């Protein structure tokens, strides 16, 4: 997903202030969740292709995203 520089800076600042120290750009680059700080692995905290796409946008693993926003059934 392509974002404008301003939108990416806003998303990074929001994640850093919310989760304390790591922004979503760094989290995605490192392959860790901004929320639980665990590595992102299929079958552990990532289960669907939608979850992987969401991780690329938010930096949250699927488990944390679902815990925070609710599972989409």
C-alpha positions in Angstrom: 0.0 0.0 0.0 1.4 3.4 -1.0 1.0 6.2 1.4 1.9 9.9 1.2 4.9 10.9 3.2 2.6 13.0 5.5 0.2 10.0 6.1 3.1 7.7 6.8 4.7 10.2 9.3 1.3 10.5 11.0 0.9 6.7 11.3 4.4 6.3 12.6 4.0 9.0 15.2 0.6 7.6 16.3 2.0 4.0 16.6 5.1 5.3 18.5 3.1 7.3 21.0 0.5 4.5 21.4 2.8 1.6 21.7 5.9 3.3 23.3 8.9 3.5 21.2 8.4 1.6 17.9 6.6 2.9 14.9 4.8 0.8 12.3 7.5 1.4 9.6 10.2 0.0 11.8 7.9 -2.8 13.0 7.2 -4.0 9.5 10.8 -3.7 8.5 11.9 -5.8 11.5 8.9 -8.2 11.3 7.7 -7.5 14.8 4.3 -6.4 16.1 4.1 -2.8 17.4 1.7 -4.0 20.1 3.1 -7.3 21.5 6.6 -6.8 20.1 6.7 -10.5 19.1 8.0 -11.6 15.8 5.4 -12.1 13.1 5.0 -15.7 12.1 2.4 -17.6 10.1 0.5 -20.0 12.3 1.6 -18.2 15.5 0.2 -14.7 15.4 -0.6 -14.4 11.7 -3.2 -16.7 10.1 -4.7 -15.1 6.9 -3.6 -13.2 3.9 -5.8 -10.3 5.1 -3.8 -10.4 8.4 -0.5 -10.0 6.6 -1.9 -7.1 4.5 -3.1 -5.4 7.7 0.3 -5.9 9.3 1.9 -4.1 6.4 -0.4 -1.1 7.0 -0.7 -1.0 10.8 2.3 -2.9 12.1 0.0 -5.1 14.3 0.0 -8.9 14.1 -3.3 -10.5 13.3 -3.8 -11.7 16.9 -3.3 -8.2 18.4 -5.3 -6.5 15.7 -8.3 -8.9 16.3 -7.9 -8.5 20.1 -8.0 -4.7 19.7 -10.6 -4.2 16.9 -12.5 -7.5 17.0 -12.4 -10.4 14.6 -14.1 -10.0 11.3 -16.2 -13.1 10.8 
